[in-house]
C-alpha cells in the first residue's frame, strides 16, 4: 500500500506546485500567501509518504484529498484534478491493501513449505 499511496502523493506535489503557479495570477492573492499554502500542502504530501502506513495515515491522506478538491475555489481546475486524485487515492488504498494481504498470504505459504517436517 505504501508504494501506491506514495506515488499518488508525489504526483500531487507536482499538481499543487503547478496550481500555485496558476494561483499567482489572481490579483487578490499575495505571492507569499499562495506559496505558503502551496508549500505547506506540498510538504504535507511528502511527509505523508512516510507515515501513510501508520495509524491515521490514510485518514490524513483523505483530509489532504478534500483540501485539494476545495482548492478549486481558488483555481477552478482543481475541482477536476482534486477529484481525479481522490479517486487515485482510493484506488491506491484499496488495491494497496489487497496487494499487502496477498504478499502476507504468499509469505505464510512459503514459510509453511520450507518448514522441516
C-alpha positions as CSV (number, residue, x, y, z in Angstrom):
1,X,0.0,0.0,0.0
2,X,2.8,2.3,0.9
3,X,4.2,2.4,-2.7
4,X,0.9,3.1,-4.4
5,X,-0.1,5.8,-1.9
6,X,3.4,7.4,-2.0
7,X,3.2,7.5,-5.8
8,X,-0.1,9.3,-5.7
9,X,1.1,11.8,-3.1
10,X,4.3,12.6,-5.1
11,X,2.1,13.2,-8.2
12,X,0.0,15.6,-6.0
13,X,3.2,17.5,-5.1
14,X,3.6,18.5,-8.7
15,X,-0.1,19.3,-9.2
16,X,-0.1,21.5,-6.1
17,X,3.1,23.3,-7.4
18,X,1.5,24.0,-10.8
19,X,-1.7,25.1,-9.1
20,X,0.4,27.5,-7.1
21,X,1.8,29.0,-10.3
22,X,-1.8,29.4,-11.7
23,X,-3.0,31.0,-8.4
24,X,-0.2,33.6,-8.5
25,X,-2.1,35.2,-11.4
26,X,-5.0,36.0,-9.1
27,X,-4.6,39.7,-8.2
28,X,-6.5,39.2,-4.9
29,X,-3.8,36.8,-3.6
30,X,-0.3,37.7,-2.5
31,X,2.6,35.6,-3.6
32,X,3.5,34.9,0.0
33,X,0.0,33.5,0.7
34,X,0.0,31.4,-2.4
35,X,3.4,29.9,-1.7
36,X,2.9,29.4,2.0
37,X,-0.3,27.4,1.4
38,X,1.1,25.6,-1.6
39,X,4.4,24.9,0.2
40,X,2.7,23.6,3.3
41,X,0.5,21.3,1.2
42,X,3.4,20.0,-0.8
43,X,5.4,19.4,2.4
44,X,2.5,17.5,3.9
45,X,2.3,15.3,0.8
46,X,6.0,14.4,1.1
47,X,5.8,13.8,4.9
48,X,2.6,11.7,4.5
49,X,4.5,9.4,2.2
50,X,6.5,8.2,5.2
51,X,3.5,7.9,7.6
52,X,0.8,6.5,5.4
53,X,1.0,3.0,6.9
54,X,0.9,4.3,10.4
55,X,-2.4,4.7,12.3
56,X,-4.2,7.7,11.0
57,X,-2.1,8.0,7.9
58,X,-4.8,7.1,5.4
59,X,-7.2,9.5,7.2
60,X,-4.7,12.3,6.8
61,X,-4.5,11.4,3.2
62,X,-8.2,11.7,2.8
63,X,-8.1,15.1,4.5
64,X,-5.5,16.2,2.0
65,X,-7.7,15.0,-0.8
66,X,-10.6,17.1,0.5
67,X,-8.3,20.1,0.8
68,X,-7.1,19.5,-2.8
69,X,-10.7,19.5,-4.1
70,X,-11.6,22.6,-2.0
71,X,-8.6,24.4,-3.6
72,X,-10.9,24.5,-6.7
73,X,-12.5,27.6,-5.2
74,X,-9.2,29.4,-5.9
75,X,-8.1,27.5,-9.0
76,X,-11.3,26.1,-10.6
77,X,-9.4,23.3,-12.5
78,X,-8.5,21.9,-9.1
79,X,-12.1,20.6,-8.7
80,X,-11.5,18.2,-11.5
81,X,-7.8,17.4,-10.6
82,X,-8.7,17.0,-7.0
83,X,-11.5,14.6,-7.8
84,X,-9.1,12.6,-10.0
85,X,-6.5,12.4,-7.3
86,X,-9.1,11.5,-4.7
87,X,-10.1,8.5,-7.0
88,X,-6.4,7.7,-7.3
89,X,-6.0,7.8,-3.5
90,X,-9.0,5.5,-3.1
91,X,-7.5,3.1,-5.6
92,X,-4.1,3.2,-4.0
93,X,-5.5,2.4,-0.6
94,X,-8.0,-0.2,-1.8
95,X,-5.7,-2.1,-4.1
96,X,-2.6,-1.5,-2.0
97,X,-4.3,-3.3,0.9
98,X,-5.2,-6.2,-1.4
99,X,-1.5,-6.4,-2.5
100,X,-0.4,-6.4,1.1
101,X,-2.8,-9.2,2.0
102,X,-1.6,-11.3,-1.0
103,X,2.0,-10.7,0.0
104,X,1.3,-11.8,3.5
105,X,-0.5,-15.0,2.3
106,X,2.3,-15.9,-0.1
107,X,4.9,-15.3,2.7
108,X,3.0,-17.5,5.1
109,X,2.6,-20.2,2.4
110,X,6.3,-20.1,1.6
111,X,7.1,-20.3,5.3
112,X,4.9,-23.4,5.6
113,X,6.5,-25.1,2.6
114,X,10.0,-24.5,3.9
115,X,9.4,-25.8,7.4
116,X,11.1,-29.1,8.1
117,X,8.7,-31.9,8.9
